[in-house]
Amino acid sequence: MVANGANAGNLSPLSAVGIIANTRMASVGLGGHEAKVWAANFIAHALVAAVAYAVLVRSVPRRPILDVTAPAAPVTGRQLFTILLIGAWIVAVVGFRAPLGLGAFAAAALLVAARAADESGALRQMPWAAIVMVCGVTMLVTTAERAGGLQLFTTLLATMATPGTLNGVIAFVTGAISTASSTSGVVLPTFLPTVPGLVEQVGGGEPLAVALSINVGASLVDVSPLSTIGANCVAAIAIPEVARDLFRKMLIWGVSMTLVGAALCQLFAGALARL
């Protein structure tokens, strides 16, 4: 539930992964579909989570309800200012089309100027490894695109699908790769730019539906313990035997999502793209 809930909103136009997906889609003429990108991912994860809950809830042992009497810590002025500023940033981006990156920098500058945040500590806690990875892979993909590598890869993918099966095939392929690699750093930046060429080589298909299939297929498998979210879930377990059992079960679940994602995209991606 935790992993699927976290992933359900991962392609929001305000999230880092959503920004990557929407930016790469816009680079090949598929921009302006932020709501569909988010909705496709959210609906897929909600369906999968609902089925998982219905199947697994009976196996969860009942626990006594804890009586928590300790009062919650009051919200400080700095925290309230931060919450209001984040809300204003979201309204500006969504409602007034303000530049997302520049708006975030402006909000961060206000927090620092108001001494509501420790900029040194914040900079140290930023995920620099992920930022450098995303930038590096984007540069690598751009170099491969200019060298003709993506065209060769598109030709290979086109031999595996027909216009009628393209959505399911691309969701399965991206899901299988994303099981053991980074969705935001590798799969989305690599596959989304191939969409127009892939549709052309196959001889038909809806480009937006193919892009949505890539997003959903790559995201559904992120419950795998080989991905960041799944690995964090396993790392939170202190008992080694329980952690190993959870690793095995989450790996099975993540791999099975390659088939589930392919089926969902094959059935519904085209209809959602045409709305």
N, C-alpha and C positions, 0 to 999 in steps of 0.2 A: 504494500500500500504506500509506504514512504517513497520508494523509488518511482513508482508510476505516478504518484501525486507530484513529485518534483519534476518529472519529465513532462507532465501534461501541460505545464505552462512554459516549457523551455523554449518554445518558438514564438513567444510573445515578441512583438516589434520592439519592446523595451529591453529584452534580455540579450545577453551577449551572443548566444547561439542564434536567436531570431535575427539579430542584426547581420550575422554572417550569412545566413540563408537568404534573407531578403536582398542583401547587397549582391551576392553572387547571381541570384535570379535576375536582378535589375541589369546586371552587366550583359546579359544575353537577351534583353528585351522582354523580360517577364516580371517587371516591377509593378508596384501598385496593388499587389494581392496579399497584403500583410494579414488581413482578417482571415482569409481562406487558409493561409499558411498556419496561423495559430489554431483555427477551428479544426482543421484536419488532424493535427497532432493531438489536440485536446480530446476530441471525440474518440479517436483510436485508443488513447490511454484510458479514458473513462470506461469504454466498453470492456477492455481487457481487465481493468481493475474490478469492475462489477462482477465479471465472471469468476475471477480469482477469489473474490470475497465470498461469493455464493458457494464455491466449491470447498474453500479452506476454512471458513468460519467455524464449522462444526468440530474441527480438529483442534481448535485453540482452547486450552483449559481455562475454566472460569477462575477468576481471581477476586479476592475480597476488595470491596471499594474502600480506598484509603481516605481517612478523614484528615484533610489538610487544613490545619488551623493557623499556620504561619501566614501573617499578612504579606501581601505582595509589596515589593519596594515601590515607593512613589516615583512617578515619572519626573525626571529632573528638567530644568529649563533648557539645558543643552539638548536633551533627547527630544523634547517637544519641538524645539526649533528645527532640529534635523528632520523630524517627521513632516512638519509643515513644508519645509523646503523641498523634500522629495516629492510630496504631493503636488506642489506648485510646478516642479519640473515635469511630472507626468502629465499634468493638465496642459502645460505649454507645448509638449511634444505631440500629444494626441489631439488636443483641441485646436492648436494654433500652428501646427506643423513647424515648430521650432527645431533647429538643427539638434539632433540627439547628442552627438559628441560634444559640440561646443556648449550646449546647455548644461551638460553634466560637469564640464570644466568650470563653467560660471558658478554653478551651485556649490561645487567643491571649494572654489575660491572664496565664496561668501562664508562657508563654514569655517575656513581657516582664518579669514579676516575677523570673524566674530568670536574667535577662540573657542569654538564649539567642538573642535576636533584636534587631535594631535597628528599633524601632517607627517611627522617622521615615523611614528608607529604605523600609520595607514600605508605609507609607501613601502615599509618593510613587509607588511602583511599582504600586499597585492600579489596575485598569482603570476609572477613574472615568467615562470616556466611555461605556463599555458599561453601567455601573451606572445612570447618569443616563438613558440611552436606554431601558433596560428599565423603570425607574420611570415615565418620561414616557409611554411607550407604554401601560403598564398603566393609568395615569390616563386617557389618551385613550380606550382601549377601554371603560373603565368609564363614562366620560361618554357615549360613543356608545351603549352598552347602555341607559343610563337615558333617552336621548333617542329610542330606537327605531331607531337606525341598524343595529344587528345584526339586528333583526327583518327589516328591508328587505333586508339582504345575504343572510340565510338564505332569503328568498323567491326571490331571484335564483338562488341556488345550487340550490334545489329544482327549478327549471325545467330544469336541465341533467342531472338524474339520475333514475333509477327505484330502487325498493328493491333490485333485483338488481344495479345498477351503481354504487350510491352509494359503496362503498369505493374502487373504482378511480377514479371521477370526482374525489372529494375529494382523493385522493392526488395526482392529476395537477395539479389546480388549485393546491394548496398547494406542490407541487414547482416549478411554473412561477413562482410568486410568490417562493419562497425562493431561486431561482436568482440573483436580483438584489437580495435584501433579507435582513434578519437573521432567521434562524430563531427564535432565542430572544427577540429584541426585538420582532418584528413578527408573524410568521406564527403561532406557537403561542399567544401571548396573544390574537390576534385571532380565530382559527378555533376553538380548543377550546371557548370558551363558546357557540358556535353549535350544538354537536352535538345537544342535545335538541330544539331547535326545528327543526333540519334534518331529523332523523329523522321528526318529527311532520309536517312539511310534505310530505315525499316520500311519506309514507304507509306507512312500514315501514323496517326495518333494525335492526341491533344497535348501540346507542350506543357501547359500548366498542370494537367493531370500527371504527367511524367515527373515534373518537379515536385509535386505534392507527394507522389509515391516515394521519391528519393528521401524526402524529409521524414515521412512516417516510417518507412522501412528501416532507416538508419537509427531512428530514435527509439523505436519499440524495444530493441535488443539491449538498450543501455542498462537494464537490470542485471545484465551479466556481471559477475564479479571481476571480469577482466576490464570493465569500464570504470570510470571514476565513481559514479554513484553506487554501483554494486560493490566496489572495493571498500568504500567507506562503510557500507552496511556490515560487511564481514569484519572489518577492522574494529567495529564497535563492540564485538563479542569478545569478552575476556577469557572464556573457557575454550581451550584449543579444540576439544572434541566437538563442541557445539559449532564452533567457527568452521571446522572442516565440513561438517554436515551441511551447514548453511551455504558454504561455497559450492558444494556439489549440487544442491537443489537450485540455487540461483543460476548456476551455469546451465543446467538443464532447461530452466525456464527461459533464460536469455536466448539460447540456441533455438528453442521451440518458437520463439517470437519471429524468427526469420520466415517461418511458414505462415504464421498468423498474420504478420504484416503484409506478406505477399497476397494472401487471400483477401484481406480487407481492402487493399489498394486495387486489386483486380476488380472487386465488386463495386466499390464506392468512389474511387478517386475521380473517375470520369464524370460522374453525376455531380460531385461537389465542384469540380472545375467549371462546369457549365452553368452553375447557379448565378 
